[in-house]
Amino acid sequence: MSTRALSYIEDEIRSYLPSGWSLAEPAGRWDAKTSSWTIQVLDVADQDWPLTVKATNADKLGRLPALKTAMDKVYREALG
């Protein structure tokens, strides 16, 4: 498991948000206890969703592919 802090800049996050979605907060936060990075995103109905990227996924897939995979999961959950 990775012990290195994971982070993303706002432009990286926005590039993977579906059309009409936005950030609920300007920056995410690293949780060393769970080795994951999380930010709240808003869908088109202004419902917030936690977007979480685990460090193990970032190590395995790469930083940006792990962010895309996490966003795809959140989007599928939002669709029901």
Helices and strands as residue ranges (DSSP letters): H 10-14, E 22-23, E 29-31, E 36-42, E 48-54, H 55-61, H 63-79
